[in-house]
């Protein structure tokens, strides 16, 4: 529980506005509000089972299941809505002899295609993806400094490096989506228009 | 008691209903615990979860929604499979027929397409959420690796599906995407032949991508998902708040 970190003077039970009291609030018993104190220690193997201390958990049914249901329902409505108003793209029949003016990879590989414009194909097409795959899988084995450090302020290096990496990936993908036109030439979307299909 | 209530009661008391749902509707802690434990779909969850785990702003439901999108894609994909043959001659006309003649064909294809893009996006976001929460730290290292494998399976599920309409977008996007595999040092030509079943995208590629898309990657993905979900609980449940 987190209340071990807070200073003693803050260990008071905050009154919850009765109109806003939810089921979670009713089940919640702050450790600081325990109306009892330690009288004796009972051995674990005692015949009588000791009453479990109030903890910070809630029942999966209904608290978690309700949220999961709502999220799934909202997603279903969104997909149905999208499916009704936006048609999936379909162009003319595939023709190996006619290269279209604008030929782009799917958006999640567009960052790599963008890198092809700057680097040798072996670097952009093989080494970078391999580095990303292996590097991502190795993160937990490289970042072993302090397993307890989870706050961003406690692990600035990891957060900054990861954010930089994600930012770079987003940037090359964005350039590939918006700033590349016919023949993969550099364009300005507000001048030449938009050349991208999902 | 109104008519509807009487119908409701008689359904609930019927032996068929009670053979399916052994317990009455759960209203107290004990019966709710049983409901989660005894249901094959719900027993993925523990009976109780920590409070922070049910806060929407902690997980944003990203992992759960990725899985939900996978289910949506399975259902819509199976429906589309009934009307699609993966041959260079037939694929494109089948797509046209799905859009014009098949009942709800256009809607199903649209949902399949948008859900696929959204799944790739949500898996990315889920990975970022897990990183920023430091949720890959011991004892969850291996589950992070499983997650990375799932990310790449998602990418290749989407990539193999991209070719199936057999139109100009599909053909050239896959040509460009798979050209990158051809740049691998030493094994460039073998890797291209393995991926495309030839040196360029052809009818053989279509069949290969189809089998990978509808059978191999979903099955492998389902196995890794099972491990992923199992390990969440075995590694101590969802990670703690910051």
Interface residues (C-beta under 8 A of the other chain):
Chain A: X2 X24 X28 X56 X57 X58 X59 X60 X61 X62 X63 X64 X65 X67 X68 X71 X72 X75 X76 X79 X80 X82 X83 X84 X86 X87 X88 X89 X90 X91 X92 X93 X94 X95 X96 X98 X99 X100 X103 X104 X105 X106 X107 X108 X109 X112 X113 X116 X121 X122 X124 X125 X126 X129 X133 X136 X137 X139 X140 X141 X143 X144 X147 X149 X150 X151 X152 X155 X158 X159 X162 X166 X197 X198
Chain B: X26 X29 X32 X33 X35 X36 X42 X45 X46 X47 X48 X49 X50 X51 X52 X53 X54 X56 X61 X64 X65 X68 X69 X72 X88 X92 X95 X96 X99 X106 X107 X108 X109 X110 X111 X112 X113 X114 X115 X117 X118 X120 X124 X127 X128 X131 X132 X133 X134 X135 X136 X137 X138 X140 X141 X144 X145 X148 X149 X151 X152 X155 X158 X159 X162 X165 X166 X167 X168 X169 X170 X171 X172 X173 X175 X176 X177 X179 X180 X181 X182 X183 X184 X185 X200 X201 X239 X240 X241 X242
